[in-house]
Amino acid sequence: MTQPLRAAIIGTGSVATLHARSLDRIDGVELVAVADVMPGRARAFADEHAAAAHAYDSLEHLFAAETVDVVHLCTPPGVHAPQAVAAFAHGAHVIAEKPPALSLSELQQMTDAAAAADRRFAVVFQQRTGSAADRVKRLLDSGAFGRALFATCNTLWYRDAEYYSVPWRGRWETEGGGTTLSHGIHQIDLLAYLLGDWRAASAQLWRQAREVETEDVSTATILFESGTVASVSTSVVSPRETSSIRIDTERATIEVDHLYGHAPKNWRITPASFVGEEEAAAWNFDDAAFEGGIVPSGHDALLGSVYASLFAGEPLPAVAAEPARALEIVTAFYASAREGGGRVERERVQGEAALRGTLEAPVVDNRGVDNRGVETRAVDNRAVGG
Ligand SMILES: NC(=O)c1ccc[n+]([C@@H]2O[C@H](COP(=O)([O-])OP(=O)(O)OC[C@H]3O[C@@H](n4cnc5c(N)ncnc54)[C@H](O)[C@@H]3O)[C@@H](O)[C@H]2O)c1
């Protein structure tokens, strides 16, 4: 029997729990070590999830003592790049939480280091996973729905002051961006996974209520190579939370409405009036339509398929490939905000060094003055809707 793969989790805060639970459900992998800079946190985490795992106070100390096959980066995004580069140098594969890095130049360092070490580099964009997204992607790619014409992509969440009291959140230097980079990127990634290459994007950033350096709302547009245009809204000031995508194609409207994960019951396809009953019935989301059972989106699905590819020695599956796509779109949004909201082409994002560094951009502050010191309309939007 082959040896199990030896996994380590770096950063044992909130999202690390999802990784530990998923690892527990995958045969052939063992959580052998964890690390966190907070004294006691790593040990307590190991005690809860894998009592035999060794606990360390840094990645460096962990590598000095352990041989590890796969490193899970569940740390804040500002340290993903140096930690991934160190892990590749150590000979490990890396599975990094979203956002993969604070900039495209950092992400390039990570993908270059993975290539140099001949290791795999997967990013956790788990909204791509699950039976329903897979089915919709196949149907879209097959042409069954005709051309996609218009889409909406809304990540309308609520994060209060306590959420932003964690020191790394809400700051350009450590979080890299605001809600667009940290939350909207999930749905943007799913939208682009479904619709393919993008051509250009534009955006504006707003600070409506939270005490953050970055934005708490953004309004944006993506133009895809196919000509599909998408309107993208992201917010952390929305009391009724939703994550939703709607794609209007020539032959149907495709919708998903969920919060942090979706199953077939969250999806709906409404055929255009001229589509025949028999064909429309074949697009259904009944349980019986999914041979082999239903897989909901989530860390289990993503990590399960990444490990399956590692066990088989195969390239990463499509749900874990192309780590740069969503970050490129988000980079275009921030670049557009820097340029007054105009259109930013994909070639510029891929080629111009100035766009591949920090995402920091002006945010229109509706609480008074924007971060360039320019007076804006002093509207207190906190009063609207309580
Ligand atoms: N995929 C998802 O659904 C999802 C959900 C939540 C968070 N995330 C992402 O996961 C990452 C972590 O988010 P979180 O909410 O778990 O944050 P968190 O603050 O709860 O946990 C981060 C942990 O990393 C530790 N840490 C910080 N710097 C470190 C370092 N240099 N070395 C080792 N440990 C270090 C902190 O002490 C903390 O325990 C972020 O990139 C976030 O965007 C993804």
The ligand as an ORCA input file, in Angstrom:
! r2SCAN-3c Opt
* xyz 0 1
  N     -12.886     29.932      0.827
  C     -13.643     30.495      1.753
  O     -14.862     30.328      1.777
  C     -13.006     31.344      2.819
  C     -13.719     31.679      3.971
  C     -13.069     32.453      4.939
  C     -11.781     32.905      4.735
  N     -11.125     32.567      3.578
  C      -9.740     33.014      3.340
  O      -8.901     32.259      4.212
  C      -7.804     33.074      4.642
  C      -7.816     33.150      6.170
  O      -9.052     33.713      6.584
  P      -9.665     33.395      8.051
  O     -11.023     33.989      8.028
  O      -9.508     31.970      8.391
  O      -8.694     34.322      8.932
  P      -8.393     34.187     10.491
  O      -7.851     35.505     10.900
  O      -9.564     33.600     11.205
  O      -7.216     33.075     10.529
  C      -5.929     33.326     10.025
  C      -4.940     32.641     10.970
  O      -3.625     32.785     10.428
  C      -2.730     33.075     11.503
  N      -1.550     33.730     10.930
  C      -1.398     35.012     10.558
  N      -0.166     35.210     10.025
  C       0.455     34.010     10.057
  C       1.727     33.567      9.642
  N       2.603     34.404      9.069
  N       2.038     32.261      9.820
  C       1.167     31.395     10.415
  N      -0.061     31.780     10.834
  C      -0.419     33.059     10.646
  C      -3.540     33.941     12.439
  O      -2.985     33.944     13.744
  C      -4.907     33.257     12.373
  O      -5.049     32.244     13.338
  C      -7.988     34.428      3.946
  O      -7.252     34.441      2.751
  C      -9.481     34.457      3.659
  O      -9.835     35.295      2.566
  C     -11.706     31.801      2.635
*
